[in-house]
Amino acid sequence: TIPDAEDCAIDAEGTRFHYLPKSGDAIVVQGTSRCHYRFGTVFADTTGAALRIKPTENMPSLMSIVQFTGLIGNPSERKGIGLCGDSTVENVCTMRFEGTDIRDFDTGVFVPDARPSRPDKPGSGKTDTNWYWFSYIRMCNTCIWEQHNGIDDGVWFVNVDASIPNAVAVRTAATYGKWFIIMGSMGWFVRPHDEKNKTKTVILDPGAQYNVM
């Protein structure tokens, strides 16, 4: 767990992390401002996330750069999440995420609904104005999944393939997203005449609007 920090740097690009538990998150970044974190390759066979950005009520995650060399799941099970930008408690905004290989998870990159408004804390949470650059997201059941509430103005530069049977390359319900995608929806194991194993390039869930792909 990386606790709340300002103007902090971690440089661990050449490190191989092995997360052994079958549940929980391998790396959690909490509140952050003007920080630059470089992680190595994270191997995780968990129902949680290899890398989760989840600020607490003490401090949002803003104006920081989070990089990784790779996020690698278990190819025999494909469970859990590679990267999760989690605003269910506090905001994740104006961040930059960069990485090379994300593979073998249930969901490669997951952006869940942000925190709803509540009586003691008016105004809902936000996951907005974030920048994503990934060399390759592949071999995941869903490569990228954005939900709807509070999620807008994301900019994606990604190479993504729906490369296993019934996989989805991009699923989004967000608003004002801008996508620069190199995308494949036919993998090595899927043939055009196979009715049982249809991959999908893009799913637009209810609420998606003003996205440019």
Backbone as CSV, one residue per row, in Angstrom:
resi,resn,N_x,N_y,N_z,CA_x,CA_y,CA_z,C_x,C_y,C_z
1,THR,0.845,-1.193,0.000,0.000,0.000,0.000,0.878,1.239,0.000
2,ILE,0.621,2.139,-0.947,1.335,3.408,-1.006,0.421,4.451,-0.368
3,PRO,0.751,4.953,0.822,-0.161,5.858,1.528,-0.187,7.251,0.909
4,ASP,-1.060,8.101,1.431,-1.204,9.470,0.933,0.156,10.152,0.819
5,ALA,0.367,10.824,-0.315,1.673,11.451,-0.532,1.545,12.624,-1.487
6,GLU,2.418,13.609,-1.295,2.613,14.689,-2.249,4.068,14.714,-2.673
7,ASP,4.305,15.004,-3.963,5.660,15.201,-4.479,6.578,14.040,-4.131
8,CYS,6.078,12.835,-4.347,6.828,11.626,-4.016,7.127,10.853,-5.292
9,ALA,8.262,10.160,-5.323,8.619,9.337,-6.482,9.063,7.954,-6.022
10,ILE,8.634,6.943,-6.764,9.098,5.571,-6.575,9.590,5.085,-7.927
11,ASP,10.798,4.551,-7.969,11.377,4.087,-9.225,11.723,2.606,-9.078
12,ALA,10.835,1.727,-9.550,11.036,0.283,-9.417,10.709,-0.424,-10.729
13,GLU,11.103,0.175,-11.850,10.715,-0.339,-13.168,11.245,-1.738,-13.444
14,GLY,12.413,-2.064,-12.879,13.024,-3.357,-13.172,12.685,-4.439,-12.175
15,THR,11.696,-4.206,-11.338,11.350,-5.153,-10.277,10.227,-6.076,-10.711
16,ARG,10.324,-7.344,-10.329,9.262,-8.320,-10.577,8.567,-8.611,-9.244
17,PHE,7.313,-8.192,-9.141,6.515,-8.432,-7.944,5.680,-9.699,-8.151
18,HIS,5.667,-10.575,-7.158,4.835,-11.775,-7.207,3.862,-11.719,-6.028
19,TYR,2.585,-11.511,-6.350,1.549,-11.453,-5.307,0.948,-12.850,-5.181
20,LEU,1.112,-13.490,-4.018,0.757,-14.890,-3.864,-0.665,-15.154,-3.375
21,PRO,-1.285,-14.298,-2.549,-2.651,-14.600,-2.095,-3.637,-14.690,-3.258
22,LYS,-4.715,-15.444,-3.043,-5.729,-15.642,-4.073,-6.822,-14.578,-4.031
23,SER,-6.746,-13.652,-3.091,-7.696,-12.543,-3.019,-6.941,-11.290,-2.594
24,GLY,-7.623,-10.143,-2.657,-6.966,-8.894,-2.300,-6.225,-8.276,-3.469
25,ASP,-5.668,-7.096,-3.238,-4.956,-6.340,-4.264,-3.455,-6.420,-4.044
26,ALA,-2.705,-6.540,-5.123,-1.244,-6.605,-5.006,-0.661,-5.250,-4.602
27,ILE,-0.994,-4.187,-5.342,-0.497,-2.839,-5.048,-1.685,-1.897,-4.990
28,VAL,-1.774,-1.102,-3.938,-2.823,-0.096,-3.798,-2.166,1.268,-3.629
29,VAL,-2.513,2.192,-4.503,-2.073,3.582,-4.382,-3.240,4.380,-3.818
30,GLN,-3.031,5.032,-2.687,-4.097,5.814,-2.064,-4.050,7.261,-2.567
31,GLY,-4.224,8.234,-1.691,-4.201,9.622,-2.131,-2.844,10.008,-2.687
32,THR,-2.869,10.811,-3.748,-1.596,11.185,-4.373,-1.746,12.520,-5.088
33,SER,-0.722,13.343,-4.981,-0.715,14.634,-5.653,0.698,14.934,-6.144
34,ARG,0.830,15.148,-7.430,2.118,15.471,-8.056,3.166,14.393,-7.779
35,CYS,2.737,13.135,-7.779,3.657,12.028,-7.554,3.956,11.295,-8.862
36,HIS,5.046,10.552,-8.860,5.432,9.767,-10.032,5.884,8.396,-9.542
37,TYR,5.065,7.398,-9.826,5.340,6.038,-9.386,5.632,5.158,-10.595
38,ARG,6.777,4.486,-10.571,7.150,3.548,-11.629,7.279,2.157,-10.998
39,PHE,6.329,1.291,-11.318,6.373,-0.079,-10.814,6.904,-1.000,-11.903
40,GLY,7.354,-2.173,-11.491,7.852,-3.148,-12.451,6.732,-4.018,-12.978
41,THR,7.011,-5.315,-13.143,6.003,-6.265,-13.594,5.371,-6.933,-12.382
42,VAL,4.048,-6.920,-12.345,3.296,-7.477,-11.222,2.606,-8.754,-11.690
43,PHE,2.963,-9.874,-11.084,2.312,-11.154,-11.359,1.290,-11.399,-10.253
44,ALA,0.025,-11.587,-10.624,-1.028,-11.714,-9.629,-2.067,-12.727,-10.081
45,ASP,-2.324,-13.713,-9.224,-3.371,-14.703,-9.454,-4.421,-14.515,-8.361
46,THR,-5.169,-13.416,-8.460,-6.057,-13.002,-7.385,-7.402,-12.551,-7.942
47,THR,-8.415,-12.598,-7.101,-9.718,-12.050,-7.493,-9.748,-10.534,-7.352
48,GLY,-8.720,-9.951,-6.754,-8.606,-8.505,-6.641,-7.919,-7.912,-7.860
49,ALA,-7.103,-6.887,-7.631,-6.418,-6.193,-8.717,-4.908,-6.297,-8.550
50,ALA,-4.209,-6.354,-9.671,-2.750,-6.268,-9.610,-2.319,-4.874,-9.170
51,LEU,-3.015,-3.836,-9.678,-2.703,-2.449,-9.335,-4.014,-1.682,-9.211
52,ARG,-4.278,-1.160,-8.026,-5.510,-0.419,-7.789,-5.181,0.991,-7.298
53,ILE,-5.784,1.975,-7.927,-5.703,3.357,-7.462,-6.981,3.607,-6.672
54,LYS,-6.870,3.700,-5.342,-8.066,3.844,-4.512,-7.790,4.792,-3.354
55,PRO,-8.029,6.086,-3.559,-7.827,7.037,-2.460,-8.876,6.843,-1.364
56,THR,-8.507,7.243,-0.157,-9.435,7.235,0.963,-10.075,8.611,1.097
57,GLU,-10.914,8.798,2.103,-11.550,10.100,2.315,-10.547,11.164,2.749
58,ASN,-9.346,10.762,3.116,-8.339,11.732,3.559,-7.788,12.585,2.418
59,MET,-7.746,11.992,1.202,-7.052,12.689,0.116,-7.389,12.038,-1.215
60,PRO,-7.776,12.807,-2.239,-8.022,12.220,-3.571,-6.712,11.879,-4.281
61,SER,-6.833,11.249,-5.429,-5.680,10.980,-6.292,-5.751,11.926,-7.481
62,LEU,-4.758,12.822,-7.572,-4.784,13.890,-8.563,-3.391,14.126,-9.128
63,MET,-3.323,14.543,-10.387,-2.120,15.141,-10.979,-0.869,14.309,-10.752
64,SER,-0.995,12.993,-10.917,0.143,12.108,-10.706,0.293,11.146,-11.875
65,ILE,1.465,10.560,-11.991,1.772,9.604,-13.053,2.024,8.244,-12.418
66,VAL,1.318,7.231,-12.900,1.505,5.866,-12.429,1.887,5.003,-13.632
67,GLN,3.068,4.410,-13.577,3.570,3.588,-14.672,3.855,2.180,-14.167
68,PHE,3.834,1.225,-15.080,4.208,-0.147,-14.735,4.827,-0.795,-15.961
69,THR,5.674,-1.789,-15.714,6.279,-2.514,-16.816,5.318,-3.556,-17.360
70,GLY,4.599,-4.246,-16.483,3.614,-5.221,-16.934,2.692,-5.622,-15.800
71,LEU,1.458,-6.018,-16.149,0.502,-6.588,-15.198,0.073,-7.930,-15.785
72,ILE,0.408,-9.018,-15.099,0.259,-10.353,-15.665,-0.574,-11.225,-14.730
73,GLY,-1.684,-11.753,-15.242,-2.537,-12.635,-14.474,-2.221,-14.099,-14.729
74,ASN,-3.190,-14.959,-14.410,-3.033,-16.401,-14.556,-3.763,-16.858,-15.822
75,PRO,-3.065,-17.338,-16.843,-3.726,-17.697,-18.094,-4.671,-18.887,-17.983
76,SER,-4.525,-19.697,-16.946,-5.400,-20.859,-16.802,-6.724,-20.514,-16.133
77,GLU,-6.815,-19.328,-15.482,-8.052,-18.954,-14.790,-8.605,-17.603,-15.239
78,ARG,-7.753,-16.646,-15.536,-8.162,-15.309,-15.989,-9.212,-14.710,-15.059
79,LYS,-8.773,-14.360,-13.867,-9.666,-13.762,-12.887,-9.087,-12.426,-12.447
80,GLY,-9.895,-11.670,-11.724,-9.419,-10.410,-11.177,-9.241,-9.324,-12.230
81,ILE,-8.495,-8.283,-11.840,-8.341,-7.057,-12.627,-6.855,-6.735,-12.752
82,GLY,-6.469,-6.226,-13.901,-5.103,-5.732,-14.046,-4.937,-4.394,-13.354
83,LEU,-5.538,-3.344,-13.927,-5.490,-1.993,-13.362,-6.910,-1.538,-13.054
84,CYS,-7.104,-0.962,-11.846,-8.414,-0.435,-11.467,-8.252,1.000,-10.983
85,GLY,-8.950,1.935,-11.651,-9.025,3.322,-11.189,-10.294,3.485,-10.384
86,ASP,-10.195,3.459,-9.062,-11.320,3.240,-8.162,-11.689,4.514,-7.409
87,SER,-12.785,5.167,-7.841,-13.271,6.381,-7.174,-14.499,6.114,-6.309
88,THR,-14.604,4.925,-5.778,-15.766,4.593,-4.959,-15.736,5.281,-3.605
89,VAL,-14.581,5.813,-3.195,-14.477,6.554,-1.929,-14.117,8.015,-2.178
90,GLU,-13.098,8.273,-2.996,-12.659,9.633,-3.325,-12.249,9.692,-4.788
91,ASN,-12.028,10.893,-5.274,-11.824,11.113,-6.708,-10.472,10.610,-7.214
92,VAL,-10.499,10.132,-8.464,-9.291,9.817,-9.217,-9.371,10.654,-10.495
93,CYS,-8.635,11.759,-10.533,-8.766,12.713,-11.638,-7.404,13.247,-12.059
94,THR,-7.321,13.701,-13.276,-6.117,14.316,-13.855,-4.881,13.453,-13.615
95,MET,-5.056,12.154,-13.787,-3.961,11.197,-13.616,-3.455,10.753,-14.990
96,ARG,-2.243,10.201,-15.006,-1.698,9.611,-16.217,-1.254,8.190,-15.899
97,PHE,-1.773,7.238,-16.671,-1.442,5.831,-16.489,-0.720,5.328,-17.728
98,GLU,0.431,4.690,-17.527,1.214,4.181,-18.650,1.712,2.780,-18.344
99,GLY,1.654,1.905,-19.347,2.174,0.556,-19.144,2.388,-0.149,-20.453
100,THR,3.044,-1.300,-20.357,3.303,-2.087,-21.558,2.271,-3.187,-21.699
101,ASP,2.456,-4.304,-21.020,1.655,-5.502,-21.243,0.658,-5.705,-20.108
102,ILE,-0.643,-5.806,-20.451,-1.679,-6.217,-19.495,-2.333,-7.457,-20.086
103,ARG,-2.273,-8.587,-19.362,-2.827,-9.801,-19.957,-3.260,-10.820,-18.903
104,ASP,-4.182,-11.676,-19.328,-4.634,-12.852,-18.571,-5.392,-12.510,-17.295
105,PHE,-6.261,-11.482,-17.375,-7.185,-11.158,-16.287,-8.620,-11.320,-16.776
106,ASP,-9.563,-11.320,-15.842,-10.957,-11.232,-16.248,-11.194,-9.880,-16.919
107,THR,-10.721,-8.804,-16.265,-10.817,-7.456,-16.831,-9.432,-6.819,-16.814
108,GLY,-8.977,-6.380,-17.959,-7.640,-5.788,-18.027,-7.561,-4.456,-17.312
109,VAL,-8.426,-3.502,-17.692,-8.513,-2.192,-17.042,-9.978,-1.966,-16.674
110,PHE,-10.240,-1.688,-15.411,-11.609,-1.506,-14.928,-11.737,-0.144,-14.262
111,VAL,-12.753,0.629,-14.689,-13.062,1.930,-14.095,-14.497,1.854,-13.559
112,PRO,-14.685,1.589,-12.269,-16.038,1.416,-11.731,-16.743,2.745,-11.505
113,ASP,-18.052,2.668,-11.301,-18.832,3.856,-10.959,-18.187,4.604,-9.785
114,ALA,-18.156,5.926,-9.895,-17.605,6.747,-8.816,-18.591,6.840,-7.650
115,ARG,-18.108,7.375,-6.552,-18.910,7.487,-5.330,-20.187,8.287,-5.566
116,PRO,-21.331,7.762,-5.131,-22.573,8.539,-5.249,-22.641,9.630,-4.192
117,SER,-23.501,10.601,-4.425,-23.730,11.646,-3.427,-24.405,11.043,-2.205
118,ARG,-24.101,11.589,-1.035,-24.746,11.124,0.190,-24.972,12.323,1.104
119,PRO,-25.864,12.214,2.083,-26.228,13.380,2.905,-25.050,14.046,3.601
120,ASP,-24.103,13.249,4.089,-22.982,13.840,4.820,-21.859,14.314,3.897
121,LYS,-21.979,14.006,2.584,-20.956,14.420,1.628,-21.623,14.693,0.282
122,PRO,-22.202,15.879,0.127,-22.919,16.181,-1.117,-21.966,16.231,-2.305
123,GLY,-22.527,15.983,-3.465,-21.710,15.937,-4.673,-21.125,14.557,-4.860
124,SER,-21.327,13.982,-6.022,-20.837,12.630,-6.272,-19.351,12.640,-6.601
125,GLY,-18.753,11.465,-6.578,-17.344,11.341,-6.903,-17.097,11.462,-8.398
126,LYS,-15.827,11.554,-8.769,-15.465,11.740,-10.173,-14.250,10.876,-10.537
127,THR,-14.325,10.331,-11.737,-13.154,9.739,-12.386,-13.063,10.436,-13.734
128,ASP,-12.361,11.561,-13.777,-12.365,12.313,-15.028,-11.006,12.893,-15.367
129,THR,-10.884,13.246,-16.638,-9.696,13.889,-17.181,-8.448,13.056,-16.908
130,ASN,-8.587,11.739,-17.083,-7.446,10.845,-16.951,-6.934,10.432,-18.325
131,TRP,-5.649,10.159,-18.396,-4.954,9.837,-19.639,-4.387,8.436,-19.513
132,TYR,-4.680,7.575,-20.505,-4.275,6.167,-20.450,-3.446,5.829,-21.697
133,TRP,-2.283,5.247,-21.488,-1.438,4.808,-22.602,-0.929,3.407,-22.300
134,PHE,-1.359,2.429,-23.113,-0.955,1.040,-22.889,-0.502,0.413,-24.195
135,SER,0.671,-0.227,-24.174,1.202,-0.859,-25.378,0.299,-1.976,-25.869
136,TYR,-0.224,-2.788,-24.931,-1.013,-3.937,-25.349,-1.861,-4.436,-24.190
137,ILE,-3.161,-4.607,-24.449,-4.056,-5.282,-23.514,-4.635,-6.468,-24.272
138,ARG,-4.481,-7.667,-23.732,-4.820,-8.865,-24.495,-5.132,-10.024,-23.556
139,MET,-5.704,-11.079,-24.135,-5.954,-12.330,-23.426,-6.751,-12.120,-22.132
140,CYS,-7.663,-11.136,-22.157,-8.566,-10.886,-21.032,-10.001,-11.113,-21.504
141,ASN,-10.880,-11.505,-20.587,-12.285,-11.670,-20.968,-12.887,-10.340,-21.413
142,THR,-12.597,-9.283,-20.667,-12.919,-7.914,-21.089,-11.643,-7.100,-20.941
143,CYS,-11.171,-6.523,-22.018,-9.882,-5.821,-21.954,-10.010,-4.479,-21.235
144,ILE,-11.020,-3.668,-21.602,-11.251,-2.369,-20.960,-12.737,-2.258,-20.644
145,TRP,-13.061,-1.866,-19.408,-14.460,-1.692,-19.007,-14.591,-0.424,-18.169
146,GLU,-15.286,0.565,-18.716,-15.645,1.771,-17.976,-17.132,1.726,-17.651
147,GLN,-17.472,1.931,-16.381,-18.869,2.087,-16.030,-19.294,3.535,-16.282
148,HIS,-20.324,4.048,-15.604,-20.921,5.313,-16.047,-20.799,6.472,-15.062
149,ASN,-21.198,6.261,-13.818,-21.389,7.379,-12.891,-20.076,8.110,-12.597
150,GLY,-20.047,9.395,-12.943,-18.884,10.229,-12.648,-17.697,10.014,-13.557
151,ILE,-17.846,9.226,-14.618,-16.710,8.884,-15.477,-16.807,9.668,-16.783
152,ASP,-15.858,10.577,-17.005,-15.883,11.345,-18.251,-14.495,11.875,-18.606
153,ASP,-14.378,12.311,-19.838,-13.180,12.979,-20.355,-11.916,12.138,-20.252
154,GLY,-12.040,10.822,-20.345,-10.853,9.982,-20.430,-10.269,9.999,-21.826
155,VAL,-8.949,9.976,-21.927,-8.265,9.915,-23.221,-7.445,8.630,-23.244
156,TRP,-7.721,7.794,-24.250,-7.118,6.473,-24.330,-6.248,6.341,-25.576
157,PHE,-4.991,5.962,-25.388,-4.103,5.554,-26.473,-3.766,4.092,-26.202
158,VAL,-4.425,3.162,-26.900,-4.295,1.753,-26.531,-4.204,0.863,-27.762
159,ASN,-3.510,-0.244,-27.606,-3.529,-1.355,-28.544,-4.204,-2.492,-27.798
160,VAL,-5.367,-2.934,-28.277,-6.178,-3.876,-27.513,-6.776,-4.917,-28.460
161,ASP,-6.740,-6.177,-28.016,-7.297,-7.274,-28.812,-8.275,-8.094,-27.989
162,ALA,-9.442,-8.369,-28.558,-10.330,-9.397,-28.026,-9.845,-10.716,-28.610
163,SER,-8.872,-11.341,-27.960,-8.092,-12.405,-28.592,-8.358,-13.785,-28.016
164,ILE,-9.387,-13.934,-27.174,-9.790,-15.251,-26.703,-11.295,-15.400,-26.948
165,PRO,-11.826,-16.601,-26.955,-13.245,-16.781,-27.261,-14.155,-15.951,-26.361
166,ASN,-15.125,-15.281,-26.987,-16.155,-14.483,-26.310,-15.601,-13.246,-25.598
167,ALA,-14.422,-12.839,-25.947,-13.820,-11.671,-25.303,-14.401,-10.373,-25.851
168,VAL,-14.257,-9.308,-25.049,-14.679,-7.960,-25.417,-13.454,-7.061,-25.381
169,ALA,-13.220,-6.297,-26.432,-12.074,-5.380,-26.451,-12.346,-4.148,-25.589
170,VAL,-13.438,-3.427,-25.871,-13.764,-2.196,-25.137,-15.243,-2.210,-24.772
171,ARG,-15.520,-1.959,-23.503,-16.900,-1.803,-23.023,-16.961,-0.509,-22.225
172,THR,-17.846,0.400,-22.604,-17.876,1.690,-21.921,-19.293,2.232,-21.804
173,ALA,-19.532,2.923,-20.689,-20.759,3.699,-20.485,-20.401,5.129,-20.118
174,ALA,-19.160,5.517,-20.405,-18.654,6.822,-19.987,-19.104,7.924,-20.944
175,THR,-18.734,9.149,-20.590,-19.114,10.339,-21.349,-17.867,11.104,-21.774
176,TYR,-17.919,11.687,-22.965,-16.842,12.546,-23.481,-15.484,11.846,-23.528
177,GLY,-15.487,10.550,-23.779,-14.224,9.846,-23.930,-13.638,10.062,-25.306
178,LYS,-12.324,10.024,-25.390,-11.644,10.132,-26.685,-10.694,8.950,-26.803
179,TRP,-10.876,8.161,-27.859,-10.182,6.894,-27.999,-9.343,6.870,-29.278
180,PHE,-8.066,6.594,-29.108,-7.169,6.314,-30.227,-6.792,4.836,-30.091
181,ILE,-7.422,3.963,-30.887,-7.333,2.523,-30.651,-6.759,1.802,-31.858
182,ILE,-5.809,0.907,-31.591,-5.468,-0.159,-32.525,-6.163,-1.386,-31.960
183,MET,-7.110,-1.956,-32.714,-7.992,-2.951,-32.120,-8.144,-4.175,-33.009
184,GLY,-8.165,-5.331,-32.369,-8.465,-6.574,-33.055,-9.598,-7.298,-32.346
185,SER,-10.510,-7.890,-33.121,-11.606,-8.631,-32.508,-11.653,-10.082,-32.955
186,MET,-10.642,-10.518,-33.659,-10.539,-11.923,-34.011,-9.207,-12.458,-33.511
187,GLY,-9.245,-13.379,-32.574,-8.015,-13.896,-31.984,-7.545,-15.167,-32.664
188,TRP,-6.509,-15.748,-32.096,-5.907,-16.947,-32.668,-6.825,-18.162,-32.527
189,PHE,-7.742,-18.121,-31.552,-8.565,-19.291,-31.275,-9.985,-19.153,-31.830
190,VAL,-10.299,-18.057,-32.499,-11.665,-17.793,-32.922,-11.736,-17.762,-34.442
191,ARG,-12.657,-18.540,-35.013,-12.819,-18.570,-36.458,-14.136,-17.901,-36.846
192,PRO,-14.206,-17.308,-38.035,-15.408,-16.549,-38.426,-16.699,-17.356,-38.384
193,HIS,-16.637,-18.663,-38.656,-17.862,-19.457,-38.707,-18.251,-20.036,-37.345
194,ASP,-17.483,-19.765,-36.311,-17.744,-20.340,-34.991,-18.805,-19.512,-34.275
195,GLU,-20.020,-20.020,-34.219,-21.128,-19.263,-33.623,-21.044,-19.194,-32.096
196,LYS,-20.295,-20.073,-31.471,-20.241,-20.126,-30.005,-19.173,-19.196,-29.431
197,ASN,-18.252,-18.769,-30.255,-17.123,-17.985,-29.757,-16.998,-16.679,-30.525
198,LYS,-17.935,-15.781,-30.281,-17.938,-14.502,-30.974,-17.281,-13.434,-30.112
199,THR,-16.217,-12.851,-30.610,-15.602,-11.737,-29.895,-16.293,-10.434,-30.291
200,LYS,-16.090,-9.402,-29.461,-16.736,-8.108,-29.707,-15.689,-7.002,-29.610
201,THR,-15.767,-6.059,-30.542,-14.837,-4.934,-30.501,-15.286,-3.883,-29.502
202,VAL,-16.521,-3.400,-29.619,-16.985,-2.309,-28.756,-18.390,-2.608,-28.263
203,ILE,-18.607,-2.467,-26.967,-19.943,-2.489,-26.379,-20.200,-1.116,-25.767
204,LEU,-21.260,-0.451,-26.195,-21.676,0.816,-25.598,-22.830,0.520,-24.653
205,ASP,-22.566,0.642,-23.354,-23.589,0.396,-22.346,-24.484,1.619,-22.189
206,PRO,-25.685,1.457,-21.596,-26.566,2.600,-21.374,-25.864,3.730,-20.635
207,GLY,-26.067,4.959,-21.123,-25.426,6.129,-20.531,-24.238,6.631,-21.317
208,ALA,-23.680,5.802,-22.178,-22.530,6.233,-22.986,-22.984,7.332,-23.956
209,GLN,-22.227,8.431,-23.994,-22.575,9.511,-24.918,-21.362,10.398,-25.179
210,TYR,-21.356,10.995,-26.361,-20.327,11.953,-26.775,-18.924,11.372,-26.739
211,ASN,-18.820,10.096,-27.045,-17.497,9.479,-27.151,-17.025,9.507,-28.599
212,VAL,-15.741,9.728,-28.802,-15.138,9.739,-30.129,-14.111,8.613,-30.173
213,MET,-14.286,7.699,-31.154,-13.370,6.581,-31.258,-12.717,6.573,-32.632
